[in-house]
Structure formats: structure tokens, C-alpha cells
Amino acid sequence: MSREANPYDEGMGSSEGMGERVDDLRERAANLGSKIKDKASQLGSTVSQTAERQRENAAKGLNRAAVGLHDGVGSAAKMAHGVADGMESTAAYLRDHSFGDMGTDLMSACRRHPVQAMISAVVVGFVLGRAIRR
């Protein structure tokens, strides 16, 4: 009995050929996965470096503003000095702590003062909501 040609078998080849194709596909998938992992790592590194630069820029900006306030004259100078001292303190904190340290400090402050943390979160959420709507 002759076997009719099945159009679905055409081009499939032997089971050995199938095994080679499957192995080839696995290898390609592994290579693609490796490339994706490398690109994600590079992106994470770039984002981290950018965030660190922005943190340092914020610290420098606060220091410049604090120096400008310290140079003020008149009765407002006393108040400006208090604000400037706070800005210098914030700038020093930003310069000396990583984002991980800041997250840990924030969590510890929230645990020590839960009511104030909730109120602050509500206020920040309200302000952000109003800013986004405009």
C-alpha cells in the first residue's frame, strides 16, 4: 500500500532534523534571554547612576540656596538663617546617604510616628492629585 503524501509532513524531515531544530530554538532562546538580562542590567545601572547624580545635584543646589540665605540682611535675615541651616542640613543628609539609607530612615520614622506619617501621606497625595489634575 502506498503512502499518500501529507502536506503537513512536507519540510519536517526526520525526527533527527526535528531534534536539531528544537535544540537550535533552545539555544536561540537562551541567547536572547542572556541579551535581555544584559540590557536590563545596563538600564538598571544607568538609572541608578542618574538618580545618584540627581541626588548630588539636589544637595549642591540646597547648599547654594543656603549660602544665599545666610548672606541676607535685615530682620528677615534671622528667619532666613534658620531656613538656610535646615537646607544645609538637608543637603548634608542627601550627600551622605544613599537612597537605600533614606528608605530605611523613612520606614523607621514612619514606625516611630505612624499618625504623622499617615497625615503626611494624605497631604502629599492631595497635593499631587491637585497638581496632576491641572
N, C-alpha and C positions, 0 to 999 in steps of 0.2 A: 504494500500500500504506500502510495507516495504521499509525502507530507506536503500540505499546501503552505505556501509562504505566508507568514503572518507579518503584516506591515508594522506591527508594534515591535517585532523582534529585529527588524532591519536596523543595522547600525549598532546593535547592542554587543555583538561579538561574543566571545566565550566568557565563561564565569571568571577566568583569569583576568581578562580585559576589564571586567566589571570591578574586580578587586583592586586593580591598579587605579582605576578611575576614582574609586572610593578613597583609596589611600592618598591620591593626588588632591582630592577635595579636602580631606582632613588636614593635609599639610598646608594647603592654601588658607583654610580657616584658622589654623594655628598661627600662621604668619600674619594674617590680618588682625587677629586678636592681639598679637605682640605689638604690631604697629599702633593699634588703637591705644593700648596700655602706655606705650612710649609717648604718644601725643598727649594723652590725658595727664601724664606726669609732667611733661613740659608746660602744659597750660597751667597746672596747679602751681608749679614753681614760678611762672611768670606772674600769676595773680598774687601769690604770696609776696614776691619782690615788690610789686606795685603797691600793695597795701602797706608794706613796711616803709616805702618811700613816702607815701601819703601821711603816715603816722609821724615820720620825722619832719615833714613839711609843716604839719599842723603844730608840732612843738616849736619849730623855728618861728612860725607866724605869731604864736602866742607870746613868745619871748619878745619879739619886736614890738608887739602891741603893748606889752607890759612896760617895756623901756619907754615907749612914747607916753604912757600914762604917768610914769614916775617923773617925767620931765615937765609935767603940767604945773601951772602956777595958780594961786588964788585959793579961795575957800573950797572949791571943788577938788583941789589937789589932794586933800586928806582922803576924801572918798575914792579918788582915782588911785591913790596909793594902795588902798585896801583891795580894790578890784585888780590892780596890777600884781599885787602879791599873790592873789588867787590864781591869776593867769600864769604867773611864773611857776607856781606850784603844780598846776595842771600840765604845763609844758615839761617840767622835770619828770612828772609821772609818765607822760607819753613817751619821753625819750628813754626812760629807764626800764619800762615794762613792755613785754611782748603782748600780742593780742590774747594769747593763751593765759598769761598772768592777769590781764584785765578781765577776762571772762571769769576766772576763778575769784578774783576780788569782788566782781559784781554779784556772783552767786552767794558769796559769803555775806555781803551786805544785805542782800535780799532775805537771807535766812535770819540775820540779826534784827532786821526791821521789816517784817512782812507787810504791815499795814501801809507804811510809807512807800514800799515797793509797788504795791497794788495801786495806790493813788497816783504814783508817778507813771505807771504803765497806762492808766486810764487817761491821764493828761496828755502824755505823748501820743497815744492813739488818737485822741480827739484832735490834737493839733495837726498830726499827719493827715487825718481824714479831711480836715478843712483845707489843708494845703493841696491835697490831691484833687479835690472837687473843683478847685478854681482853675 
